[in-house]
């Protein structure tokens, strides 16, 4: 499976955001960090699903 350029860009932006929050090392942002990481996982899962659905059709 290969990620689409759109997904790669979206994940890269999310990771940059997570990096910024980690550098700030603010415990109040832990939930936001987890949410961003879960969103990345969700995007990869969606892309994976689209990949297999398109091969089945």
MOPAC internal coordinates of N, CA, C and O (Angstrom, degrees):
PM7 1SCF
backbone

  N    0.0000 0     0.00 0     0.00 0    0    0    0
  C    1.4518 1     0.00 0     0.00 0    1    0    0
  C    1.5253 1   108.93 1     0.00 0    2    1    0
  O    1.2310 1   121.20 1   -43.35 1    3    2    1
  N    1.3142 1   115.31 1   136.65 1    3    2    1
  C    1.4585 1   121.48 1   175.03 1    5    3    2
  C    1.5165 1   108.12 1  -118.92 1    6    5    3
  O    1.2310 1   121.16 1   -40.02 1    7    6    5
  N    1.3201 1   115.38 1   139.98 1    7    6    5
  C    1.4594 1   119.58 1   177.04 1    9    7    6
  C    1.5217 1   109.77 1   -79.27 1   10    9    7
  O    1.2310 1   121.19 1   -34.53 1   11   10    9
  N    1.3050 1   115.33 1   145.47 1   11   10    9
  C    1.4655 1   120.10 1   177.56 1   13   11   10
  C    1.5284 1   109.23 1   -72.68 1   14   13   11
  O    1.2310 1   120.43 1   -24.25 1   15   14   13
  N    1.3243 1   116.79 1   155.75 1   15   14   13
  C    1.4685 1   119.92 1   178.10 1   17   15   14
  C    1.5343 1   112.26 1   -56.59 1   18   17   15
  O    1.2310 1   120.22 1   142.99 1   19   18   17
  N    1.3234 1   117.19 1   -37.01 1   19   18   17
  C    1.4691 1   121.28 1   179.23 1   21   19   18
  C    1.5348 1   110.47 1   -62.70 1   22   21   19
  O    1.2310 1   120.47 1   136.22 1   23   22   21
  N    1.3278 1   116.71 1   -43.78 1   23   22   21
  C    1.4653 1   121.23 1   179.50 1   25   23   22
  C    1.5147 1   110.73 1   -67.38 1   26   25   23
  O    1.2310 1   120.25 1   139.37 1   27   26   25
  N    1.3086 1   117.13 1   -40.63 1   27   26   25
  C    1.4625 1   121.22 1   178.75 1   29   27   26
  C    1.5259 1   110.14 1   -60.64 1   30   29   27
  O    1.2310 1   120.65 1   136.22 1   31   30   29
  N    1.3236 1   116.37 1   -43.78 1   31   30   29
  C    1.4640 1   120.14 1   179.70 1   33   31   30
  C    1.5208 1   110.77 1   -63.84 1   34   33   31
  O    1.2310 1   120.41 1   135.69 1   35   34   33
  N    1.3176 1   116.82 1   -44.31 1   35   34   33
  C    1.4578 1   121.50 1  -179.86 1   37   35   34
  C    1.5306 1   111.03 1   -61.70 1   38   37   35
  O    1.2310 1   120.71 1   134.52 1   39   38   37
  N    1.3245 1   116.25 1   -45.48 1   39   38   37
  C    1.4635 1   120.44 1   179.65 1   41   39   38
  C    1.5218 1   110.45 1   -65.24 1   42   41   39
  O    1.2310 1   120.07 1   139.49 1   43   42   41
  N    1.3074 1   117.46 1   -40.51 1   43   42   41
  C    1.4659 1   120.81 1   179.04 1   45   43   42
  C    1.5234 1   111.54 1   -60.89 1   46   45   43
  O    1.2310 1   120.72 1   138.23 1   47   46   45
  N    1.3355 1   116.22 1   -41.77 1   47   46   45
  C    1.4687 1   120.22 1   177.57 1   49   47   46
  C    1.5266 1   111.22 1   -64.42 1   50   49   47
  O    1.2310 1   120.80 1   137.82 1   51   50   49
  N    1.3225 1   116.08 1   -42.18 1   51   50   49
  C    1.4650 1   119.75 1   178.55 1   53   51   50
  C    1.5353 1   110.94 1   -63.67 1   54   53   51
  O    1.2310 1   120.64 1   138.18 1   55   54   53
  N    1.3291 1   116.38 1   -41.82 1   55   54   53
  C    1.4631 1   119.55 1   179.41 1   57   55   54
  C    1.5230 1   111.52 1   -65.44 1   58   57   55
  O    1.2310 1   120.28 1   143.02 1   59   58   57
  N    1.3104 1   117.07 1   -36.98 1   59   58   57
  C    1.4675 1   120.47 1   176.55 1   61   59   58
  C    1.5249 1   109.99 1   -63.43 1   62   61   59
  O    1.2310 1   120.67 1   140.23 1   63   62   61
  N    1.3231 1   116.33 1   -39.77 1   63   62   61
  C    1.4562 1   121.38 1   178.07 1   65   63   62
  C    1.5377 1   110.31 1   -64.81 1   66   65   63
  O    1.2310 1   120.40 1   136.65 1   67   66   65
  N    1.3203 1   116.85 1   -43.35 1   67   66   65
  C    1.4626 1   121.50 1   177.98 1   69   67   66
  C    1.5239 1   109.83 1   -62.33 1   70   69   67
  O    1.2310 1   120.53 1   136.75 1   71   70   69
  N    1.3090 1   116.59 1   -43.25 1   71   70   69
  C    1.4689 1   120.48 1   179.42 1   73   71   70
  C    1.5275 1   110.77 1   -58.89 1   74   73   71
  O    1.2310 1   120.80 1   135.57 1   75   74   73
  N    1.3311 1   116.07 1   -44.43 1   75   74   73
  C    1.4660 1   120.80 1   179.16 1   77   75   74
  C    1.5318 1   110.72 1   -60.44 1   78   77   75
  O    1.2310 1   120.85 1   136.57 1   79   78   77
  N    1.3311 1   115.99 1   -43.43 1   79   78   77
  C    1.4561 1   119.26 1   179.61 1   81   79   78
  C    1.5323 1   111.70 1   -67.13 1   82   81   79
  O    1.2310 1   120.59 1   142.78 1   83   82   81
  N    1.3312 1   116.48 1   -37.22 1   83   82   81
  C    1.4641 1   119.49 1   178.92 1   85   83   82
  C    1.5278 1   111.49 1   -66.86 1   86   85   83
  O    1.2310 1   120.69 1   140.32 1   87   86   85
  N    1.3139 1   116.29 1   -39.68 1   87   86   85
  C    1.4663 1   120.14 1   178.61 1   89   87   86
  C    1.5198 1   110.20 1   -62.84 1   90   89   87
  O    1.2310 1   120.43 1   141.95 1   91   90   89
  N    1.3313 1   116.78 1   -38.05 1   91   90   89
  C    1.4622 1   120.72 1   178.60 1   93   91   90
  C    1.5283 1   111.05 1   -65.81 1   94   93   91
  O    1.2310 1   120.80 1   153.57 1   95   94   93
  N    1.3378 1   116.08 1   -26.43 1   95   94   93
  C    1.4639 1   122.67 1   176.20 1   97   95   94
  C    1.5273 1   111.53 1    52.30 1   98   97   95
  O    1.2310 1   120.97 1  -135.14 1   99   98   97
  N    1.3247 1   115.75 1    44.86 1   99   98   97
  C    1.4629 1   122.36 1  -179.51 1  101   99   98
  C    1.5271 1   108.10 1  -100.19 1  102  101   99
  O    1.2310 1   120.69 1   -62.43 1  103  102  101
  N    1.3187 1   116.28 1   117.57 1  103  102  101
  C    1.4686 1   119.95 1  -177.37 1  105  103  102
  C    1.5298 1   112.21 1   -62.86 1  106  105  103
  O    1.2310 1   120.05 1   158.91 1  107  106  105
  N    1.3205 1   117.52 1   -21.09 1  107  106  105
  C    1.4656 1   120.73 1   178.00 1  109  107  106
  C    1.5243 1   112.28 1   -69.63 1  110  109  107
  O    1.2310 1   120.21 1   164.28 1  111  110  109
  N    1.3219 1   117.20 1   -15.72 1  111  110  109
  C    1.4660 1   120.89 1  -177.27 1  113  111  110
  C    1.5199 1   113.28 1   -98.24 1  114  113  111
  O    1.2310 1   119.82 1  -176.15 1  115  114  113
  N    1.3180 1   117.95 1     3.85 1  115  114  113
  C    1.4659 1   120.00 1  -177.00 1  117  115  114
  C    1.5279 1   112.41 1   -59.32 1  118  117  115
  O    1.2310 1   120.00 1   139.99 1  119  118  117
  N    1.3146 1   117.60 1   -40.01 1  119  118  117
  C    1.4677 1   120.03 1   178.99 1  121  119  118
  C    1.5267 1   110.74 1   -65.85 1  122  121  119
  O    1.2310 1   120.46 1   140.79 1  123  122  121
  N    1.3241 1   116.72 1   -39.21 1  123  122  121
  C    1.4692 1   120.13 1   177.77 1  125  123  122
  C    1.5232 1   110.71 1   -64.45 1  126  125  123
  O    1.2310 1   120.42 1   140.02 1  127  126  125
  N    1.3328 1   116.79 1   -39.98 1  127  126  125
  C    1.4650 1   121.22 1   178.32 1  129  127  126
  C    1.5227 1   109.66 1   -62.37 1  130  129  127
  O    1.2310 1   120.33 1   133.11 1  131  130  129
  N    1.3170 1   116.98 1   -46.89 1  131  130  129
  C    1.4596 1   120.37 1   179.14 1  133  131  130
  C    1.5225 1   110.76 1   -62.10 1  134  133  131
  O    1.2310 1   120.25 1   137.87 1  135  134  133
  N    1.3143 1   117.13 1   -42.13 1  135  134  133
  C    1.4660 1   120.64 1   178.89 1  137  135  134
  C    1.5269 1   111.47 1   -60.28 1  138  137  135
  O    1.2310 1   120.71 1   135.82 1  139  138  137
  N    1.3163 1   116.25 1   -44.18 1  139  138  137
  C    1.4703 1   119.99 1   179.10 1  141  139  138
  C    1.5317 1   110.76 1   -62.60 1  142  141  139
  O    1.2310 1   120.14 1   137.55 1  143  142  141
  N    1.3163 1   117.34 1   -42.45 1  143  142  141
  C    1.4637 1   120.94 1   179.82 1  145  143  142
  C    1.5242 1   111.16 1   -66.63 1  146  145  143
  O    1.2310 1   120.15 1   140.78 1  147  146  145
  N    1.3203 1   117.33 1   -39.22 1  147  146  145
  C    1.4608 1   120.28 1   175.61 1  149  147  146
  C    1.5285 1   110.86 1   -64.31 1  150  149  147
  O    1.2310 1   120.08 1   142.09 1  151  150  149
  N    1.3109 1   117.44 1   -37.91 1  151  150  149
  C    1.4638 1   120.64 1   177.89 1  153  151  150
  C    1.5264 1   111.23 1   -63.41 1  154  153  151
  O    1.2310 1   120.57 1   142.04 1  155  154  153
  N    1.3227 1   116.52 1   -37.96 1  155  154  153
  C    1.4670 1   120.55 1   177.02 1  157  155  154
  C    1.5273 1   109.65 1   -62.48 1  158  157  155
  O    1.2310 1   120.51 1   133.07 1  159  158  157
  N    1.3135 1   116.63 1   -46.93 1  159  158  157
  C    1.4685 1   120.80 1   178.40 1  161  159  158
  C    1.5254 1   110.07 1   -59.81 1  162  161  159
  O    1.2310 1   120.58 1   137.91 1  163  162  161
  N    1.3119 1   116.49 1   -42.09 1  163  162  161
  C    1.4647 1   121.43 1   179.16 1  165  163  162
  C    1.5317 1   111.27 1   -61.56 1  166  165  163
  O    1.2310 1   120.34 1   137.08 1  167  166  165
  N    1.3150 1   116.95 1   -42.92 1  167  166  165
  C    1.4666 1   120.41 1   179.01 1  169  167  166
  C    1.5174 1   111.37 1   -62.67 1  170  169  167
  O    1.2310 1   120.30 1   137.76 1  171  170  169
  N    1.3213 1   117.03 1   -42.24 1  171  170  169
  C    1.4671 1   120.56 1   178.75 1  173  171  170
  C    1.5252 1   109.81 1   -64.55 1  174  173  171
  O    1.2310 1   120.17 1   137.38 1  175  174  173
  N    1.3219 1   117.29 1   -42.62 1  175  174  173
  C    1.4678 1   120.40 1   177.88 1  177  175  174
  C    1.5259 1   111.47 1   -61.38 1  178  177  175
  O    1.2310 1   120.39 1   137.18 1  179  178  177
  N    1.3293 1   116.86 1   -42.82 1  179  178  177
  C    1.4669 1   120.02 1   178.38 1  181  179  178
  C    1.5212 1   111.08 1   -62.29 1  182  181  179
  O    1.2310 1   120.81 1   136.43 1  183  182  181
  N    1.3080 1   116.05 1   -43.57 1  183  182  181
  C    1.4690 1   120.36 1   179.72 1  185  183  182
  C    1.5278 1   110.22 1   -63.01 1  186  185  183
  O    1.2310 1   120.88 1   138.27 1  187  186  185
  N    1.3152 1   115.92 1   -41.73 1  187  186  185
  C    1.4565 1   121.28 1   178.28 1  189  187  186
  C    1.5289 1   110.11 1   -62.12 1  190  189  187
  O    1.2310 1   120.41 1   136.82 1  191  190  189
  N    1.3076 1   116.81 1   -43.18 1  191  190  189
  C    1.4635 1   121.70 1   178.51 1  193  191  190
  C    1.5270 1   110.87 1   -61.99 1  194  193  191
  O    1.2310 1   120.34 1   134.05 1  195  194  193
  N    1.3282 1   116.95 1   -45.95 1  195  194  193
  C    1.4698 1   121.02 1   178.59 1  197  195  194
  C    1.5247 1   110.91 1   -60.83 1  198  197  195
  O    1.2310 1   121.00 1   142.08 1  199  198  197
  N    1.3150 1   115.69 1   -37.92 1  199  198  197
  C    1.4654 1   120.58 1  -179.36 1  201  199  198
  C    1.5250 1   110.39 1   -61.56 1  202  201  199
  O    1.2310 1   120.41 1   133.31 1  203  202  201
  N    1.3254 1   116.83 1   -46.69 1  203  202  201
  C    1.4604 1   120.41 1  -177.92 1  205  203  202
  C    1.5243 1   112.25 1   -74.59 1  206  205  203
  O    1.2310 1   119.90 1   146.06 1  207  206  205
  N    1.3047 1   117.79 1   -33.94 1  207  206  205
  C    1.4614 1   120.48 1   178.74 1  209  207  206
  C    1.5271 1   110.02 1   -65.32 1  210  209  207
  O    1.2310 1   120.34 1   137.96 1  211  210  209
  N    1.3254 1   116.95 1   -42.04 1  211  210  209
  C    1.4645 1   120.13 1  -178.96 1  213  211  210
  C    1.5209 1   111.82 1   -67.20 1  214  213  211
  O    1.2310 1   119.69 1   150.04 1  215  214  213
  N    1.3387 1   118.19 1   -29.96 1  215  214  213
  C    1.4690 1   120.89 1   177.64 1  217  215  214
  C    1.5241 1   112.47 1   -75.35 1  218  217  215
  O    1.2310 1   120.21 1   153.49 1  219  218  217
  N    1.3129 1   117.21 1   -26.51 1  219  218  217
  C    1.4671 1   121.14 1  -178.92 1  221  219  218
  C    1.5212 1   111.89 1   -78.93 1  222  221  219
  O    1.2310 1   119.91 1   155.14 1  223  222  221
  N    1.3034 1   117.77 1   -24.86 1  223  222  221
  C    1.4706 1   120.77 1  -176.49 1  225  223  222
  C    1.5031 1   112.07 1   -83.15 1  226  225  223
  O    1.2310 1   120.10 1   180.00 1  227  226  225

